[in-house]
Amino acid sequence: MAAEKSYYMTQEGKEKLENELHYLKTERRQEVVERIKIARDFGDLSENSEYDAAKDEQAFVESRIAQVENMIRNAVIIENDNDNPDVVSLGKSVTFQELPDGDEESYTIVGSAEADPFEGKISNDSPIAKSLLGHQIGEEVTVPTPGGDMVVKIIDVK
C-alpha cells in the first residue's frame, strides 16, 4: 500500500478543518438528504433534474468528508522554529522585496491544506515558498516563475 501524503498545517488550520468536518457531517449531510426526499416527490426519477442535482451534491459532500478526514488523519502540525527566528520556515510570515525596486510583499508560509493567497497564506509547495524556505533576513533569493526568474531580498521574518 502506498504511503499516505502528509498535510502540513498550523494548529489553527487543523481546527478549521475539524469544524468544517463537523458541519459537513451534522448539518450539510442532512440538508442534502432533505433535498433528495423532496426531489423524489416530484415524480419519475429518470427525468427528474432536481433529484439528479441533489444526488450529485450528495456525492460532492461525501467526497469532501472523506477528503477532510484524510487530511486530519495525516496532519502534521507546524511548530514555530524559535531557535532560528531569522530563518524562513513553515508557519512563519516573511516579507520580501522584488529587486531591483519592487514593492514589499508579505506572506505566511503554510501547508497546502490551508493555503489561501487572498489571506496572505501561501503553500509550502508554491515556487515562492520553496525558494524562500531555509533562507535568512538580508539574503537575496532567485524565484523561478513562468515569466522568468525573479530575484527577491528577504526583509523580515516573523
N, C-alpha and C positions, 0 to 999 in steps of 0.2 A: 504494500500500500504506500502511496506517495506521501511524503511529509506534508503536513498542513502548513499553509502560509501564516507567518506571524503578522499581527497587525499592531504596529507601534502607535500608542496614543497616550495622552495625558489621563490622569485620574478623572478630570472633568469630562473628557471625551468619552471615557468608558461609562460614566454615569449618564451622559446624554443618550448613549446607545441603549442602556438599560431602561431608561424612561421611554424611549421610542418602542422598545420591545414590549413593555408593559401596555402601552397604548394600543399597539397593533393586536395584541392577544386579547385584551379585555374589551376595548371599545370598537376598533375598526373591524375586527373579525365579525362581531355581532351586527354591525351596520350592513355589512355585505350579505350576511345570511338573511337579514330582513329584506334587502333588495331582491334577493333571489326568490324569497317567498312571494313577494308582491308581484314579481315578473311572471311567476308560474300561474298566477290567477288570470293573466291576460290571455290565456288560451294556448293554442297549438305551439309547442316549443320549437318545432322545426322552422317556423317563420317568425319567431319572437326575438327581435333585436335587443329588447330590454333584458331578456334572460341571458342572451349571449354576452352582452356587455357586463352584466353582473358576474357571470361565471369567469370572464376574463379578469375582472377586478379581483375576484376571489383568488385566482391563480397568482396574480401580482402580489397580493397581500401575503399569501402563504410563502411565496418565493422570498419576499423581503424578510419575513420572520426567520426563515432558515438562514438567510444571509447574515442577519444581525446576530442570531445565536452563534453562528460560526465565528464571527468577528469577536464577540465577547469571550467565547471559549478559547480563542487563540490570541487574546490581547496580551501585549507586553507593555506594561506601564512605564512611561518615560520618567526617569528621575532626573532632576536638575543636577548638572555636574558642577558642584560648588568648589571643587578642587581647582578647576581652571576657569575662573569667571570671565576671562577674556577670549576664550576659545568657543567658536560656533559649534553647537551640538543640538541634538534633538530636544525640543521643549523650550529652547531659548529664542528670544527675539533678537534679530540682527538688523542693523541699519547700515546701508552701504550707499556709495555714490558711484554712478557710472562715470568713467573717465573719458575724456579729459574734463568736461564741465557739465555733467548731467545733474539732475535733481537727486536729492536723497530719497531713498525708499526704505521702508521698514516692513519686515515680515517676521512672523513666528513660525519656526520650523516644527511641524508636527507629523505624525504618521498619516498615511494615505487615507485612513478611515475617517479622520476628522478635518481633512484639508478643506478650506473654504477661502479661495483667493479674495472674495469680496469682503471678508472679515479680516484679511491680512494674514491668513494661515495657509502656508504652502506645504505641500507634501515633501517628505524627505526623499522621495523618488523623482522630484522635479529637477530639471537641469540646473536651475539656480541653487537649490539647496544642496544637491550633490557636489557642486563646485565649491560652495562655501563651507561645508562641514569640515571640521578639523583645523580651519584657519583662524587667525587671531586678529584683534584690532590692529589696524595700520597696514595689514597685508593687502597687496593687490592680487586679485584672482581673475583668471580668464574663465568666462562662462560661455559654453557653446550654445548658439541659438540658430534657428533656421536661416536667419538673415546674415549669419557670420558671427564670429567670436566677439564678445563684449567684455571689456575689462572693467572691473569694479574695485573700489577700495572700501574695505570694512571700516566703518566709522565707530560703531558701538555694538556691544553685545550685552544683553540683559537676561 
